[in-house]
């Protein structure tokens, strides 16, 4: 089954239109990430979004990223 075919559901079994991503990290790394995002006046999610887009472009991946779900910035 392809990743895009896997149904996304909440813990209660209800459809969840906005899936979450969990990243394991040490407390020190999380603190560093918070400081890096804060310096740019971004949330950690926003910082990771910009970092992913910049990295993809650097690697030659030109497809435009879709709008990230979640809170507005």
N, C-alpha and C positions, 0 to 999 in steps of 0.2 A: 504494500500500500504506500503510495507516495505521500509525502508530508502534507501537501495541499489537499489530500483526500481524507485526512484524519479529522473527524469532527471535534470541534473545540467546545467543551462543555464545562460548566461550573462544578464545584464540589457537590452541589445539590442535583446535578444531572441536567440542569437547564442550559440552553444554548448561551454561550458567552461570546458576544461579538468582539470583545477586546481582550485577547489573551495576554497574559503576563509572562515575563521572562525572568527567571531567577538566575543570578550569577553568584557563584561561591567565591568568597574573597576573605582575606584576613582583615581584622579590624584596622590594621595599619594601612592596608591598601584602600579600604573604604574611606578612611580619613584623608588620604592623599587625593582620592577621587572627589571628595566633597570640596577640598581646598581648590583643586584645579577648576571644577565647575563654578565655584563661587567667584573665582578671579575673573571669569568671563560673564558673571552675572546670569548664570544658567542653572537650571535644575540638573541633577545628575543625569536624568533621562534625556534632557535636551543636549547636554554635553556629549553623551554617548551617541546620540543621533548625529550630531555634527561630526564627531570623530569617525563614525562608520562611513558617512558620506565622503569625507575627505580621504579616508583610506581607500575606499573603493575607486574613487577618481584617480588617486595616485597609482593604483594597480592597473589602470586602463579600463575599468568598468564604467561605461558611459551611460548606462540606463538610469534615468531619473528615478530617484527614490520616491515611493508613494508617501502621501501624508501620514505621519505617525499618529496613531490613535492615542487618546488620553486627554489630559487637561490641556487647555489652551495656554500658550505662553504669554 
